[in-house]
Amino acid sequence: MFVRLAMTYIQISEKHDAKGFLVLAKSGTPVQCYPDNRYGVQPIHLTLLKRKGIRFKKLATRSMPLPKASLAA
């Protein structure tokens, strides 16, 4: 049985983006990546970023682009 957690959308500062991405990628938990250093993350990711001293800001969900349906042939 899986527990579905709500995504939190964040933006990592340009200065910390490379290190922040590495922390997110190595976490073992899925991450959604968007342009401009923005990510959809789980609560565990926020804990990891804070622990590593990586600065980020939370974004409003409505500011994130919705996925577009793919065209089926």
N, C-alpha and C positions, 0 to 999 in steps of 0.2 A: 504494500500500500504506500502511495506517495502522498506527501503533504505539499500542497501548492502554496508557495510563498509569493507575496506581492513583490513585484520589481520596484526598486528605487532607482531613479535616474539621476546620474551625477555627471559632473564635468570636472576633470582633473586639470590642474593648471599646466600650462605648456612646460614649465620648468620641471615638473614632476611626472609628466605623462609617460615617458619611457619606463621609469621605475614602477610607476603605478600599474601600467599595463602588464608588466612582468609579474607583479604580485597577483593581479587578477587572473592571468593565464595559468599560473602555477597552483592556484587554489584548488583545482579539481572540481569546481562547481561551474556550471555554464554561465557565461557572461554574454550580453548583447553589446556589440560594438556599433557605434554611430560616428558620423563625421565630427570634426572639431573637438576631439578628445572627450566625447560623451559616451557613457556606458549605461546599460541596464544591469543592475547588480542585485544580489541577494543580501540580506542583513549580515551574513558572515563576511562578505567582502568589505563592508563598511568597517567592521571590527579590525580586519587585517590591515586596511589602509591606515586607520588611526594608529594602530600598533606600530606601523613602520614610519609614522610621521609624514605621510603623504597627504598633501592638502587637496581638498576637493570641495565642491559645493553641490548641494542637492538642487535638482531642477524640478519644475512643475511638470507633471505628466502631460499636460496639454501642450507643452512646448516641444514635445518629441514627435517626430514624423511617424505617421501610421504606416505599417507595411502595405505595399501595393500588391494587389492580386496578380499572379503571373498569368500570362496569356496562354491559353491552351489551344493547340492546333487541331 
